[in-house]
Amino acid sequence: MTTWLSPYVGYGWAWFIWTLIDILLIAFPVMLAVAMIIYADRKIWAAMALRRGPNVVGPFGLLQSFADGLKVFLQETIIPSGANKGLFLLAPIITFTVALIVWAVVPFQADLILSNINVGLLYVLAASSLGVYGIILAGWSSNSKYPFFSAIRAAAQMVSYEVAIGFVLISVVLWTGSFNLAAIVEAQKGMGFGLINGFFINPLLFPMAVVFFISSLAETQRAPFDLTEAESELVAGYQTEYSSMAFALYWLGEYANVILMCTLNATLFWGGYLPPLNIDLIPWFDVPGIIWLFAKMLVFFFLFSWVKATVPRYRYDQLMRLGWKVFLPMSLIWVFLVSGYLMLTRVGVGA
C-alpha cells in the first residue's frame, strides 16, 4: 500500500498514512474486545456464583458495557481541590496509552505484525514496565492517603513480579535464540515428536509457562493478587478520587493489559497463531492464524476469570513471599537448567 500511495503523496506521507491505518486497525478491535471482555468477565463470575449477570441491555445483555461506557462519559469530571490537576489527569492517559503501544509487536499471523522488530520481547518488557508510572502518579497526585497506599502497593507488586517474568522470558529466549516474537512462535512448531505446536509440551519450559501465567495475574492486579484495590482496606485503591472518563480510562487500560497478558501467554508458550497440532490436514491449516490466537486468548481469559471467581485474595506478605522467595529463585534455577541443557545438546560438552 505504501508503494501504491507513494506516487500521489510521496513516500513519507504514504508510509505515515498506511502506518496510521494499521494502528487504527489494531486499536479499534482492542477497544471493542475490552467492552466484550468486561461483559464476558461478568457473565463468567455470575455463572460460577449461580447468578444471571448482565441480561437486560441489548440481546443477552451484550450492550451492557456500552451502556456503562455512555453513563461514565456523561458524568461530570471531578478533580479534588487538593490534587495536582495536571498529573491527576495525565496519570490515566499514561496507563491507557501504555496498554495500547505494546500491541505494536504482537504477531497476529506470520505476515500480520505492525512492527516486526528483532527486539520485540524487550520492547514488550520496556513498554509494559511504564504502566507503573500511571498508577504512582494517580496515587500521589490525588493527595489522599488511600490512593497513595494503593499506588505504593501496586508499584512494589508490579516490580516484584516483573523480575520473575524477566527471568522466565530469558529461558524462552535461550531456547529460541531470538527476541523476535514471530521467531519465538515459529520455534514452537513441531514440539513433542513433531506433532504439537507449543513450548508447553517441553518439560523444561512448562514450569515457566505456569510461573508466567501466575505472574501475569499479579502484574495486572487480578485476583487473587488484587491488593491494590482491596475495598476493605483501600476503598477503590488508586482510582478512589477518579470519576467520569478518567476513571473509565483506568478500566480500559486494565482490561487491555489483561487481554495483552492472555495473548502473551498464548504467544510465548502455547503456539501463538499456530494450530495446536502440527498435522497436515487441509481444513485445519486453512483456519487463519489470527483465529487460533484469538481462541487461545479466550481460553486464557476464561482461566483469569475462573481464578478471580474462585480463589480468595492473598495477604500482602503472601504476595511478596511468592514473588521473591518462590518465583524468583525458581526462575533463576530454570535459566541455569535451560542454559546447561542447551550447552550439552546444541554446543557440546567440550565447547
Secondary structure, 3 states (H helix, E strand, C coil): CHHHHHHHHCHHHHHHHHHHHHHHHHHHHHHHHHHHHHHHHHHHHHHHCCCCCCCCCCHHHCCHHHHHHHHHHHCCCCCCCCCCHHHHHHHHHHHHHHHHHHHHHCCCECCECCCCCCCHHHHHHHHHHCHHHHHHHHHHHCCCHHHHHHHHHHHHHHHHHHHHHHHHHHHHHHHHCCCCHHHHHHHCCCHHHHCECCHHHCCCCHHHHHHHHHHHHHHCCCCCCCHHHCHHHHCCHHHCCCCHHHHHHHHHHHHHHHHHHHHHHHHHHCCCCCCCECCCCHHHHHCCHHHHHHHHHHHHHHHHHHHHHHCCCCCHHHHHHHHHHHHHHHHHHHHHHHHHHHHHHHHCCCC
